[in-house]
Amino acid sequence: MTDEKKFNSPNEGRASQSHSAGLMGAIDIKRYVADFLDRIWWFVAVFVLVAGGIYYWMMSATPLYKANASVQILRQEESRTQFDKVAEERVGNTEDINTQINLLSSMEIVERVAERVKDELEQDFLAPYREIDQKSEDLSILGILWENRKIVPARLSLIVSVEYVHPNPEVAATVANLFADEMMAYFSSVRSEVVVRAVQDLREQAEIQRRKVENIEKQLVDFKEDLQTISFDQRLDIDQQEMISLNSYATQKEEARDRLTTQWGMIESARENGTELHNLSFIAASPRIGALLTAIATHRVEIARLSERYRHKHPRMIEATEALKAAETELAVASEEAARLIASELNQSEQDLVKAEQKVTAKKSEIISMQRNDALYDSKARELEVNQNLYQYLYNRIQETEAQNRDDINKLRLVDGATVPPEPYTPKLLLAIAAGIMGGGVCATGLVVLLIFIDDRVRSPMEVEQKFGLPILGVLSMMKGKPKTVRDLTKATENDPQNTETLNTTVATMRLDPDSTDAKVILITSTISNEGKSYLSGALSSAFQRYGEKSLLLNCDLRAQEDRFAKFPNVGLAPYITGDSEDVERFIHTSDELGCDVLPAGRSHQQPYILYNSPKFKAMLEHLKGKYDRIIIDTPPAHLFGDAMSLLPHCDGQIFVSGFSRARVGLATKTVRKLQDTNVPIFGVLVNGVRLFQAKMYYPEYYHTYGDYYKYGNYGKKRSKQVPANA
């Protein structure tokens, strides 16, 4: 138990700190920005493609020209009536202007214009459409006019713009002027007929309304005679006051009933649970029960005092005991009497509540009946008032309409005739550019966001520290090429000495950390393959050796097809465990590239966990612990194989390798949790395979450290071209 606490506490502390940090930064804006920048070429490619397509599609459309003619809706003075003031030339009523616009937009005006499109104008009018659709022989002039004309009212004025769009600018101006002429002619001829019909309709409505007013007045007189009353207000006031009193009385009875019901429920619960009734506060509040409780307490104190001097059969002790029992018996009787009293009061309160509610119901019905009659009378009175106002309004409208129709005045006036438009209405260069930019930006952003959403691989520090609950020991850059042997690994490390310094820092930290300073056997594993665990196993072994600790790299990855650390074929761990030799030293060789001892795998094995659980493997590991300061074990991916789980009982700690943008977050998290459940501490995570520009976005603190490293000392001259100026 002591060892488990020693190993588990650091990881639990780190997990707690990482989890707290994750909660504080639940939304990592920097990570999303980094994900976006990491896919910027997707954005650029889609943006250029979509924006160019939209621009080409819009600019390849047939040019259209818009011609405008302006007309004014005139409103004559209406001072002939006593009801209206002189009308101003502005929109005073939305309904009025909408009515005028609907009349100007009617199909009849379009038909009149279509009749005037003849001869040469007809040829010029249809020519562009025949060029576009050469197979169509029956082109409808009426349909083309209807689709391409538009009536646009100017805001807060009586000016109406007649717009017409056509591929020929001269035809567009001519047709717009035709629409303006036909609107004025149509409105002048139709207005008189409309006004005459309106006056006749108003007279018929006014007569109907007059008869309705007389009928409602008669109904009100009959209603008063039937009820034989003058006013309902006084009676309603009296009934409402009585209703308030009854409601107050019923509320009091209901509150008393609820209180007694609650007390009785507590009494029944106490009886079911075997609890003394005098423990209830409302029972104990009784003066008699309070006195008995005080007496019982006094008797108990007296018995306690006498027990110090006498035995329990002493007369004084017997007397005190009997007095206590008598007081307790009397307390039980008094509690039951109090309970029966509460039951009686509850029964009486329920009866009183029923009577009070019956009175309230009766009074409510009486008030409702009275209010219904009052509401019916008021409704009839309001209906009479509304119909009287409506009749007066219709009468006023008749006078107004007749006054307006005395003179036949044209209600439209041409303000500006249509001229030939100098530039096409569409397509517009700026609009095409703006649409392309907007469409390209939306599509490109949507694609990048979708890629970010579906990509759940481990990338950012937030995913490593928050999801795994582990600290980051170091971030290593991606090696050029694909190293396959120890020599390739060493050469790649020498080409990027920053990785070497990162590993040295990791080793120095582990040597100073009390959780890992005494760990002799350290297991290296990852979630999936190709995350760099074999490379880091050798690099860490070499780094420990450089610090003066005798290190051994134990290659337990018996699943791999090739052994990167093998110097001689069939010489290694698997041949030793399965063979008859008892001298493991014969299978260990010193790697000139790593500078430390290596026990290679020797050959692959289909069931390596059998070897790891064998007594020979345990004895070998105990022997090696006495010879080496550090034993670094390289294992297969923990998610794919259970070899790491079989080896962890022999280890003092483990390091988890996370390849940048390799394993999925959920899969890696599940693997880490499985490793943590073994109670073998995980010292941290080594992030591997990060490119320089990715480190700048995802791990800026390591990126700046990388740049500062090359600026310092001799490396600044050698690598100045590879380090950003602002690193």
Secondary structure, 3 states (H helix, E strand, C coil): CHHHHHHHHHHHHHHHHHHHHHHHCCCCHHHHHHHHHHCHHHHHHHHHHHHHHHHHHHHCCCCEEEEEEEEEECCCCCCCCCCCCCCCCCCCCHHHHHHHHHHHCCHHHHHHHHHHCCHHHHHHHHHHHHHHCCCCCCCCHHHHHHHHEEEEECCCCCEEEEEEEECCHHHHHHHHHHHHHHHHHHHHHHHHHHHHHHHHHHHHHHHHHHHHHHHHHHHHHHHHHHHCCCCCHHHHHHHHHHHHHHHHHHHHHHHHHHHHHHHHHHHHHHHHHCCCHHHCHHHHCCHHHHHHHHHHHHHHHHHHHHHCCCCCCCHHHHHHHHHHHHHHHHHHHHHHHHHHHHHHHHHHHHHHHHHHHHHHHHHHHHHHHHHHHHHHHHHHHHHHHHHHHHHHHHHHHHHHHHHHCCCCCCCEEEEECCCCCCCCCECCHHHHHHHHHHHHHHHHHHHHHHHHHHCCECCCHHHHHHHHCCCEEEEEECCCCCCCCHHHHHHHHHHCHHHHHHHHHHHHHHHHCCCCCCCCEEEEEECCCCCCHHHHHHHHHHHHHHCCCCEEEEECCCCCCCCCCCCCCCCCHHHHHHCCCCCHHHHCEECCCCCCEEECCCCCCCCHHHHHCCHHHHHHHHHHHHHCCEEEEECCCCCCCCHHHHHHHHCCEEEEEEECCCCEHHHHHHHHHHHHCCCCCEEEEEEEEECHHHHHHHCHHHHHHHHHHHHCCCHHHHCCCCCCCCC
